[in-house]
Amino acid sequence: MFNAEAVKNDCVKWIQEFFENNGKDCNAVVGISGGKDSSVVAALCVEALGKDRVIGVLMPNGEQHDIDMAYMLVNHLGIKHYVVNIKDAYEGVINNMPKDLEITEQTKQNLVPRIRMTTLYAVSQSCNGRVANTCNLSEDWVGYSTRYGDSVGDFSPMSFLTVTEVKEIGYLLGLPKELVDKTPIDGLCGKTDEENLGFTYAELDRYIREGIIEDESKKEIIDRKHKMNLFKLEFMPCFRPAINDKI
């Protein structure tokens, strides 16, 4: 059985210890989308550090139809926040790409979270911060993140928690139901996460924790995605010449 309260308390303590060892006076900087993951991470940081040491960053790409959810979170938690619209940066890169390159939809979609992560680090470096990673185990398991985009950060409170477990902690933290239960959507392609993946997070979470899944075709999809995306969770391969054999 998952003990949400015990895990939440342990995570809060872990965040406190991370900052004690990696920046006693630093702030937690969290990219705020208005979804459950950024909401729960921000709330955990507030409990661990106090609201005065948590900074939210809203990063619409032009207009964001659900940005009101992001405002709901920062107002609920009472944290300082900045709004940095990345439209000009995004269009600047796209419009200056070499003409002989085929700019695919996937290229455009992945560019957005990469620019957002650059923005988060710019804010973080300007306010004595440490960037929070907001990925969860379910997404990481099947590679549902952008490498060098939302997959990175300085500390990660939820990398070993499934979507189901994250939601339980969100309820425990007293977050608005609209944020915890918000349909997961990346805001890039117009589809929900589950539509893109081909299975539900409930099915994925049960498979991860219990090894049980009824639909064999969905099991094959999950296994294939997990195998294909393992490289995202590993340290960058490095050539080690013989002269560095003692390093």
N, C-alpha and C positions, 0 to 999 in steps of 0.2 A: 504494500500500500504506500502511496505517495503522501508523505507528511509535509504539506505545503508550509505550515508554520515553522517547522524545524528547518526546512531548506531555506526559507526566506530569511530566518534569523542567521543561519550560517553564511548566506550570501552577503547580507549586510555587514557581518563581521569581516568577511573576506575583502569587501570593498574598502572598509576602514583600514585593514592591514595593508592593502595595496597602496593606498595613499600615504600611509605612515612610512612605507619603505620607498616610495617612488614620487614623493612630492608632498610633504606635510601640509604646505599652505596652498596647494594647487586646487583648481576647480575641476569638476566633472563637466565635460562638454558633450551634449547629446543632440544628435540630429533628430528633430521632431517631425514625424510624418503624420501623426494622429492615429496610427495603428497601435495594436496591443504591445508590440515589441518595444518600440521607443517609449511608450507610456510606462510599461513596467520597469524598464531600465532606469528611466528618469525618476520614478517613484522610489525605487530601491536606493538610488544615489541620494535622494533627499533624506530618506530615513537614516542612511549611513553617515552623511556629511552635514545635513542641514540644508534648508532651501537656499541659503545665501551662498553656498558653494556649488550650486548646480546651475548651469547655463544651457538653455535650449536654443537651438538654431533651426529656424524654419527656412526651407530652401525651395520655393516654388520655381518651376521652369516656365515663366510667363504666368499664366493663370492656373491655379490648382483648385479643382472643383470641391475638394473636401478639406480645404485648409482650415475651415471652421473647427474641425476636430482637433487640429494641432493647437489652435488657440484655446480650445476647451481644456486641453491638458495643461498648458503652461499657466493658465488662470487657475485651474483647480489646485495645482501644486504651489502656486505663488512664486514661481521661479522667474528670474530675469531671462529675457529672450531677445534674440536678434532675428530680423528677417533679411535674408540675402537672396535676392532673385537672381538665378543663374542663367536667365535667358540669353543675355548678351554674351556670356562666356560660351555657352553651348553653341549659339549661332556663329560666334567668332571662329570656333574650331571647325564646324561643319562647312562654313563658307570658304574656309582657307585650306581645305583638304585638297591634295593634288587631283587634278581633273581626270587623270587616267586611272584613279582608284575607284572601285565600285563601293559606294557607301551603302551598306546593307541596313535593313531595319534593325537587325541585331546590333550592328555597330552604333547606330543612333541611340538605341535603348540603353546599351551599356555605358555610353559616354555620360549619360545623366548622373548615375550614381558615382562615377569616377570624379566628375566635376564637384559633386556634392561633398565627397570625401576630401578633396583638395580644399574646398571652402571650410570644412570643419577644422582642418588642421591650421588654416590661416587664422580662423577665429581663436582656436585653442592657443596658438603661439602668441597671440596678441592679448590674451587675458590669463596667462599663467595656468593653462589648462592641461587636462589629459582627456583624450577622446575615447568615449565609450563605444564599444562595438555592440550592436543590438541584434545580432543574429541568434537564432536558436538551433537546437540540435536537429529538429525536423528538417528545417531548410538546408542546413549544412549537409545532412545525410544524403540528400539528392542533388546537391549543388545549386540550390535555388538562391544564389547570391552572385554578385559581380566581383570577380577577382580585382583587387586594388580599388574596389568601390566600397559597397556596404560590408564586404567581408573582412575589412581591417579595422584597426583601432589600437588603443594602448592597453585596454583591459576589457574583458568580456564576461559579464555576469551570467549570461544565459546559454553559452555554447553547449552545455551538457544538459539542458532542459528541453523537453519536447513542447510543442505548441499547447497541448492539453495541460501540461504542468505550468507553463507560463501563465495561462489563463487563470488557473487556480490561485497562483500567487497574486495576480492582478486583482482578483476579487478580495483576497485577504488584505491587500494594501488599500482597499477602499476606493479604487478607481471607478469612475463612472462606467456603468454597464455598456454604454454606447461605444466606449473606447475598447473595452476588453472583448466585446462580442462583434466588433466591426469586421465585416467580411474582408479577409486578407486580399489586397490588390496592390500590385506594384506601381500603379499609376502611370505606366509607360506604354502598355499595349492595349489597354481597355478591357482586359480579361481578368478574372479573379485568379489567385494563385492556384486554386484547385482545378479550375478549368485548364490552365496551362499545364499543370502536372499530370492530369489524367487520373487522379485519385484524391481522396479527401485526407486532410491531416489526421482525422480520427483513425482512418485505416492505416496510415503511415505510422502514427504513434504506437498503435497496438502492435504492429509488426516489429518496430524497433525494440519495444520493451518486453513483448511476450513471444515474438517470433511467429505470430498467428496472423494469417490473412486468407480470407475465403476465396477471393478471386485470383486465380493463377495468372491471368494476363496482367493484373495490376502488380502482382509480385514480381513478374518479369520486368516490368517497367521500372519499379523501384530498385531492383537489383542492378539493372543496367545503368541507371542514373547514378547510383551509389558508386559503382566501379569506375564509371567514366569521370567522376568528379572528385575522386579521392585526392588528386594532385592539388586541389584547392586548399586542402587542410594540412598540407605538408610544407615544411621549410623549403625554400628555393634550392634546387639541386646546385651544388657547387663543385667545380673541379678542384681537386686537391693534389697539387704536384708533390713529388717526393721531397722537395726542399722544405715543404711545410709540414712534414710528417709529425712534428712535435707540437703543432698548434691544435 
